[in-house]
Amino acid sequence: MELEKYYEIHDFLLHQRYPPRCKSDKGRKKNFRSVCKKYTLLDNLLFYSYSGKNLRVVKEDEVKQLINSLHTEEHGGHVGVSKS
C-alpha cells in the first residue's frame, strides 16, 4: 500500500484524525470512514479484514524486503535450482 494512504488510515484509526483532503467535506469524511471500517490496528500494525480474517497490510517500502525474504531465506519458497 502507498505510504500516504497507509498512514492516513493508521492515523484515523489511532486518533480519529481525518487527512487534510477530508477536513471540510462531509462526503469525503463519510467515504473515508467507510474505507477505514475495513481496517484494524493490532500491535500498531495495519490489518485489512477480509472474509473474517485479518490480513497484514504491507507498506510499499516493505515489499522488496518481504519478497526477497520469501525467496532467499531458509523458510522461503526457493531452496535452489537443483532442488526445484
Secondary structure, 3 states (H helix, E strand, C coil): CCHHHHHHHHHHHHHCCCCHHHCCCHHHHHHHHHHHCCEEEECCEEEEEECCEEEECCCHHHHHHHHHHHHHCCCCCCCCCCCC
